[in-house]
Amino acid sequence: MKLKNRIAAIQLEKGQVWKLEDTHIEIVAMGKRLTHYRRLSHLKQKGAPVKLETIQTVENYLKTHQATLVKDPSAN
């Protein structure tokens, strides 16, 4: 018998903010295969550069670093 993976799948959306140990990641825009994101040292930081990476890479990074969702735009 195989055990199912109980970690919920991460669904990235524009406007989400994810909390890591010492930083935050804000999802700026989503494309078909790529995502634009900012890495912030604190939530009120201005002028952080926007980085571009594949959606799968960002999802894997958030999973491995056990990120928690701080701000969800779809919850409004």
N, CA, C and O atoms as a MOPAC input file, in Angstrom:
PM7 MOZYME 1SCF
protein

 N      0.84400 1    -1.17800 1     0.00000 1
 C      0.00000 1     0.00000 1     0.00000 1
 C      0.88900 1     1.24000 1     0.00000 1
 O      1.82800 1     1.33900 1     0.79000 1
 N      0.59100 1     2.16800 1    -0.87600 1
 C      1.34500 1     3.41100 1    -0.95500 1
 C      0.62900 1     4.49700 1    -0.16100 1
 O     -0.59900 1     4.57800 1    -0.14900 1
 N      1.41800 1     5.31600 1     0.49000 1
 C      0.86100 1     6.45800 1     1.20200 1
 C      0.72100 1     7.61900 1     0.24200 1
 O      1.62000 1     7.87500 1    -0.55800 1
 N     -0.37200 1     8.31000 1     0.30800 1
 C     -0.58000 1     9.47300 1    -0.54400 1
 C      0.14800 1    10.67200 1     0.03600 1
 O      0.27500 1    10.81300 1     1.25200 1
 N      0.61400 1    11.51800 1    -0.84000 1
 C      1.26800 1    12.74700 1    -0.41600 1
 C      0.19500 1    13.69000 1     0.13300 1
 O     -0.74200 1    14.05500 1    -0.57700 1
 N      0.33500 1    14.06700 1     1.35800 1
 C     -0.69600 1    14.88200 1     2.00800 1
 C     -0.43300 1    16.38000 1     1.91500 1
 O     -1.19500 1    17.17700 1     2.46200 1
 N      0.62300 1    16.76600 1     1.23700 1
 C      0.90800 1    18.18800 1     1.06100 1
 C     -0.00800 1    18.72300 1    -0.03800 1
 O     -0.05300 1    18.17800 1    -1.14100 1
 N     -0.72800 1    19.78300 1     0.27300 1
 C     -1.64800 1    20.37200 1    -0.70200 1
 C     -0.87100 1    20.98800 1    -1.86300 1
 O      0.21600 1    21.53500 1    -1.68000 1
 N     -1.43600 1    20.89000 1    -3.03100 1
 C     -0.80800 1    21.47300 1    -4.21100 1
 C     -0.86500 1    22.99900 1    -4.12500 1
 O     -1.87500 1    23.57400 1    -3.71900 1
 N      0.21000 1    23.62400 1    -4.50600 1
 C      0.27200 1    25.08800 1    -4.48600 1
 C     -0.28400 1    25.61500 1    -5.80400 1
 O      0.15000 1    25.19900 1    -6.87900 1
 N     -1.23100 1    26.52100 1    -5.71900 1
 C     -1.79300 1    27.17300 1    -6.89600 1
 C     -1.39000 1    28.64000 1    -6.85300 1
 O     -1.89000 1    29.40500 1    -6.02900 1
 N     -0.50000 1    29.02200 1    -7.73000 1
 C     -0.03500 1    30.40500 1    -7.76400 1
 C     -1.03900 1    31.28300 1    -8.49500 1
 O     -1.59300 1    30.88800 1    -9.52100 1
 N     -1.26800 1    32.48200 1    -7.95700 1
 C     -2.13500 1    33.47800 1    -8.56800 1
 C     -1.50000 1    34.85100 1    -8.40000 1
 O     -0.72400 1    35.08700 1    -7.47300 1
 N     -1.84000 1    35.73800 1    -9.30400 1
 C     -1.35200 1    37.11200 1    -9.24300 1
 C     -1.80900 1    37.75700 1    -7.93300 1
 O     -2.97500 1    37.64700 1    -7.55700 1
 N     -0.89200 1    38.42400 1    -7.24700 1
 C     -1.21200 1    39.13700 1    -6.02000 1
 C     -0.94200 1    38.35700 1    -4.73900 1
 O     -1.03800 1    38.92500 1    -3.65100 1
 N     -0.61300 1    37.09100 1    -4.83500 1
 C     -0.33200 1    36.30500 1    -3.63400 1
 C      0.99400 1    36.72700 1    -3.02500 1
 O      1.91900 1    37.13200 1    -3.72900 1
 N      1.07100 1    36.62400 1    -1.69700 1
 C      2.31400 1    36.86000 1    -0.96900 1
 C      2.58000 1    35.62000 1    -0.12800 1
 O      1.72600 1    35.19400 1     0.65000 1
 N      3.76500 1    35.04600 1    -0.28600 1
 C      4.16300 1    33.84400 1     0.42200 1
 C      5.26400 1    34.17700 1     1.41800 1
 O      6.20100 1    34.90500 1     1.09100 1
 N      5.15600 1    33.64900 1     2.62400 1
 C      6.14000 1    33.88600 1     3.69500 1
 C      7.09500 1    32.71000 1     3.76300 1
 O      6.67500 1    31.56100 1     3.89500 1
 N      8.38700 1    33.01000 1     3.67100 1
 C      9.44300 1    32.03100 1     3.87900 1
 C     10.07000 1    32.31600 1     5.23400 1
 O      9.55900 1    33.14300 1     5.98900 1
 N     11.14600 1    31.65900 1     5.54500 1
 C     11.78100 1    31.85300 1     6.83800 1
 C     12.17900 1    33.29800 1     7.09700 1
 O     11.83500 1    33.86300 1     8.13500 1
 N     12.90700 1    33.90000 1     6.15400 1
 C     13.42700 1    35.25300 1     6.37100 1
 C     13.00500 1    36.25600 1     5.29800 1
 O     13.36300 1    37.43000 1     5.38600 1
 N     12.25200 1    35.81400 1     4.28800 1
 C     11.83000 1    36.70500 1     3.20700 1
 C     10.37800 1    36.43200 1     2.83100 1
 O      9.74100 1    35.51600 1     3.35100 1
 N      9.87900 1    37.24700 1     1.91800 1
 C      8.54600 1    37.06700 1     1.33800 1
 C      8.69300 1    36.99700 1    -0.17600 1
 O      9.60900 1    37.59200 1    -0.74300 1
 N      7.79600 1    36.27400 1    -0.82800 1
 C      7.73900 1    36.24400 1    -2.28400 1
 C      6.36400 1    36.71200 1    -2.71000 1
 O      5.35000 1    36.15000 1    -2.29600 1
 N      6.33400 1    37.75400 1    -3.54600 1
 C      5.08300 1    38.29600 1    -4.06800 1
 C      4.95500 1    37.90400 1    -5.53300 1
 O      5.87200 1    38.13700 1    -6.32000 1
 N      3.82300 1    37.31100 1    -5.90700 1
 C      3.56400 1    36.93700 1    -7.28700 1
 C      3.01700 1    38.17200 1    -8.00000 1
 O      1.93800 1    38.65900 1    -7.66400 1
 N      3.76200 1    38.67900 1    -8.98500 1
 C      3.40600 1    39.91100 1    -9.68100 1
 C      2.50800 1    39.62200 1   -10.88000 1
 O      1.50700 1    40.30900 1   -11.08400 1
 N      2.85900 1    38.61200 1   -11.67600 1
 C      2.08100 1    38.27000 1   -12.87100 1
 C      2.25900 1    36.79500 1   -13.17800 1
 O      3.27300 1    36.18700 1   -12.83400 1
 N      1.24500 1    36.22900 1   -13.83700 1
 C      1.28100 1    34.82800 1   -14.23100 1
 C      1.07500 1    34.73100 1   -15.72900 1
 O      0.21900 1    35.41100 1   -16.29400 1
 N      1.85300 1    33.89200 1   -16.36100 1
 C      1.68900 1    33.62800 1   -17.77800 1
 C      1.29200 1    32.17900 1   -17.98000 1
 O      0.86600 1    31.50200 1   -17.04500 1
 N      1.43300 1    31.71900 1   -19.19300 1
 C      1.09400 1    30.33400 1   -19.49800 1
 C      2.09200 1    29.37400 1   -18.85300 1
 O      1.70200 1    28.34600 1   -18.29900 1
 N      3.37300 1    29.71000 1   -18.92600 1
 C      4.41600 1    28.84500 1   -18.37100 1
 C      5.35300 1    29.55000 1   -17.39200 1
 O      6.09900 1    28.89800 1   -16.66100 1
 N      5.31100 1    30.87700 1   -17.38000 1
 C      6.24500 1    31.64700 1   -16.55400 1
 C      5.50600 1    32.48700 1   -15.52200 1
 O      4.33800 1    32.83400 1   -15.69700 1
 N      6.20700 1    32.80200 1   -14.45300 1
 C      5.66100 1    33.69100 1   -13.43700 1
 C      6.67000 1    34.80700 1   -13.14200 1
 O      7.88100 1    34.58700 1   -13.13900 1
 N      6.14600 1    35.99400 1   -12.89600 1
 C      6.95200 1    37.14100 1   -12.48300 1
 C      6.76300 1    37.27700 1   -10.97500 1
 O      5.63400 1    37.29000 1   -10.48500 1
 N      7.86900 1    37.37700 1   -10.24300 1
 C      7.76400 1    37.47900 1    -8.79000 1
 C      8.82100 1    38.42700 1    -8.24800 1
 O      9.81900 1    38.72700 1    -8.90300 1
 N      8.56700 1    38.88800 1    -7.02600 1
 C      9.51500 1    39.74300 1    -6.30400 1
 C      9.88400 1    39.04200 1    -5.01000 1
 O      9.04100 1    38.42500 1    -4.35900 1
 N     11.13700 1    39.14500 1    -4.65200 1
 C     11.60100 1    38.62300 1    -3.36700 1
 C     11.78400 1    39.83400 1    -2.44700 1
 O     12.60800 1    40.70600 1    -2.72100 1
 N     11.01500 1    39.88400 1    -1.36100 1
 C     10.99700 1    41.02600 1    -0.45800 1
 C     11.57800 1    40.64600 1     0.89800 1
 O     11.30600 1    39.55800 1     1.40700 1
 N     12.37100 1    41.52900 1     1.48200 1
 C     12.88300 1    41.25900 1     2.82200 1
 C     11.82500 1    41.56700 1     3.88600 1
 O     11.83500 1    40.97100 1     4.96300 1
 N     10.91500 1    42.49500 1     3.58300 1
 C      9.76100 1    42.77000 1     4.44800 1
 C      8.61400 1    43.22500 1     3.54900 1
 O      8.84500 1    43.62400 1     2.40700 1
 N      7.40500 1    43.17100 1     4.04400 1
 C      6.22500 1    43.38600 1     3.21400 1
 C      6.10200 1    44.79200 1     2.63500 1
 O      5.52800 1    44.95800 1     1.55800 1
 N      6.61800 1    45.79800 1     3.31400 1
 C      6.46300 1    47.17300 1     2.84200 1
 C      7.63300 1    47.64600 1     1.98600 1
 O      7.74000 1    48.83600 1     1.69000 1
 N      8.50100 1    46.73700 1     1.58900 1
 C      9.65100 1    47.09300 1     0.77000 1
 C      9.21700 1    47.58200 1    -0.60800 1
 O      8.32700 1    46.99600 1    -1.22500 1
 N      9.83000 1    48.63100 1    -1.08200 1
 C      9.55400 1    49.20100 1    -2.40300 1
 C     10.76600 1    49.01200 1    -3.30300 1
 O     11.90000 1    48.97800 1    -2.82500 1
 N     10.53100 1    48.89100 1    -4.59200 1
 C     11.60600 1    48.88000 1    -5.56200 1
 C     12.36200 1    47.57700 1    -5.69700 1
 O     13.48100 1    47.57000 1    -6.20900 1
 N     11.78400 1    46.47600 1    -5.25300 1
 C     12.45300 1    45.18700 1    -5.42500 1
 C     12.35700 1    44.76600 1    -6.89000 1
 O     11.30800 1    44.94200 1    -7.51000 1
 N     13.42000 1    44.21900 1    -7.44700 1
 C     13.39100 1    43.82800 1    -8.85800 1
 C     12.45600 1    42.64200 1    -9.09200 1
 O     12.32300 1    41.76200 1    -8.24000 1
 N     11.81800 1    42.63300 1   -10.24900 1
 C     10.93400 1    41.54000 1   -10.63500 1
 C     11.77300 1    40.48200 1   -11.33400 1
 O     12.55400 1    40.78700 1   -12.23600 1
 N     11.60400 1    39.23600 1   -10.90900 1
 C     12.33900 1    38.12200 1   -11.49900 1
 C     11.37000 1    37.24200 1   -12.27300 1
 O     10.16900 1    37.24100 1   -11.99900 1
 N     11.88800 1    36.49800 1   -13.23500 1
 C     11.08500 1    35.65400 1   -14.09900 1
 C     11.57200 1    34.21500 1   -13.97100 1
 O     12.76900 1    33.94400 1   -14.06700 1
 N     10.62700 1    33.29000 1   -13.75200 1
 C     10.97300 1    31.87700 1   -13.60200 1
 C      9.77800 1    31.03500 1   -14.02100 1
 O      8.65600 1    31.53700 1   -14.08500 1
 N     10.01200 1    29.76000 1   -14.30700 1
 C      8.89800 1    28.88700 1   -14.66800 1
 C      8.00200 1    28.66300 1   -13.45400 1
 O      8.46000 1    28.70000 1   -12.31300 1
 N      6.73700 1    28.43500 1   -13.71400 1
 C      5.76700 1    28.23100 1   -12.63900 1
 C      6.16400 1    27.02900 1   -11.79200 1
 O      6.11800 1    27.09200 1   -10.56300 1
 N      6.55200 1    25.93800 1   -12.43900 1
 C      6.92100 1    24.71400 1   -11.72800 1
 C      8.10600 1    24.93300 1   -10.79100 1
 O      8.13500 1    24.38700 1    -9.68800 1
 N      9.08000 1    25.72600 1   -11.22500 1
 C     10.25200 1    26.00500 1   -10.39400 1
 C      9.86800 1    26.78800 1    -9.14700 1
 O     10.34600 1    26.48400 1    -8.05400 1
 N      9.01500 1    27.78800 1    -9.29600 1
 C      8.58200 1    28.59000 1    -8.14400 1
 C      7.75200 1    27.73000 1    -7.18700 1
 O      7.93300 1    27.81400 1    -5.97300 1
 N      6.85200 1    26.91100 1    -7.71500 1
 C      6.04900 1    26.02100 1    -6.86400 1
 C      6.93900 1    25.05900 1    -6.08600 1
 O      6.73100 1    24.85800 1    -4.88900 1
 N      7.92000 1    24.46700 1    -6.74400 1
 C      8.84000 1    23.55700 1    -6.06300 1
 C      9.64500 1    24.27300 1    -4.98900 1
 O      9.86600 1    23.72500 1    -3.90900 1
 N     10.08500 1    25.49800 1    -5.27800 1
 C     10.83800 1    26.28500 1    -4.30200 1
 C      9.99000 1    26.57200 1    -3.06300 1
 O     10.46900 1    26.45000 1    -1.93600 1
 N      8.73100 1    26.95300 1    -3.27600 1
 C      7.84500 1    27.23400 1    -2.14600 1
 C      7.58700 1    25.98400 1    -1.32300 1
 O      7.52700 1    26.05400 1    -0.09600 1
 N      7.43600 1    24.84300 1    -1.97800 1
 C      7.21100 1    23.58400 1    -1.25500 1
 C      8.41900 1    23.18300 1    -0.43100 1
 O      8.28300 1    22.82900 1     0.74000 1
 N      9.60300 1    23.23500 1    -1.03000 1
 C     10.80200 1    22.78800 1    -0.32300 1
 C     11.16500 1    23.70200 1     0.84400 1
 O     11.76100 1    23.25300 1     1.82300 1
 N     10.81100 1    24.97600 1     0.74400 1
 C     11.09900 1    25.91400 1     1.83400 1
 C      9.90100 1    26.10600 1     2.75800 1
 O      9.91200 1    26.99800 1     3.60600 1
 N      8.87500 1    25.28500 1     2.60600 1
 C      7.68400 1    25.27700 1     3.46800 1
 C      7.08500 1    26.67200 1     3.63300 1
 O      6.87800 1    27.15400 1     4.74700 1
 N      6.81800 1    27.29200 1     2.51000 1
 C      6.23900 1    28.64100 1     2.50700 1
 C      4.78000 1    28.59700 1     2.92900 1
 O      4.08200 1    27.61500 1     2.67800 1
 N      4.32400 1    29.66400 1     3.57200 1
 C      2.92300 1    29.78800 1     3.95800 1
 C      2.32400 1    31.00500 1     3.25500 1
 O      2.99100 1    32.02400 1     3.07200 1
 N      1.08300 1    30.88400 1     2.87300 1
 C      0.40100 1    31.96600 1     2.16700 1
 C     -0.03000 1    33.04000 1     3.15000 1
 O     -0.76400 1    32.76900 1     4.10000 1
 N      0.43900 1    34.27600 1     2.91300 1
 C      0.11200 1    35.39500 1     3.78800 1
 C     -1.06200 1    36.17600 1     3.25200 1
 O     -1.97800 1    36.52000 1     3.99900 1
 N     -1.04500 1    36.46200 1     1.94900 1
 C     -2.09700 1    37.26400 1     1.31300 1
 C     -2.62400 1    36.51800 1     0.09800 1
 O     -1.86400 1    36.19400 1    -0.81400 1
 N     -3.92300 1    36.24700 1     0.08600 1
 C     -4.54600 1    35.54200 1    -1.02200 1
 C     -5.59700 1    36.45900 1    -1.65200 1
 O     -6.60100 1    36.76200 1    -1.00800 1
 N     -5.38900 1    36.91300 1    -2.91000 1
 C     -6.32700 1    37.84000 1    -3.53300 1
 C     -7.68500 1    37.20600 1    -3.82200 1
 O     -8.67200 1    37.93100 1    -3.94000 1
 N     -7.77100 1    35.89600 1    -3.94000 1
 C     -9.05400 1    35.25100 1    -4.23900 1
 C     -9.91800 1    35.09400 1    -2.99600 1
 O    -11.08300 1    34.71000 1    -3.10800 1
 N     -9.38300 1    35.38000 1    -1.82000 1
 C    -10.14700 1    35.25400 1    -0.57100 1
 C    -11.05100 1    36.45300 1    -0.33000 1
 O    -11.88300 1    36.40900 1     0.57600 1
 N    -10.92200 1    37.50700 1    -1.09600 1
 C    -11.73700 1    38.72000 1    -0.89800 1
 C    -13.13900 1    38.52900 1    -1.38600 1
 O    -13.95500 1    39.44700 1    -1.29600 1

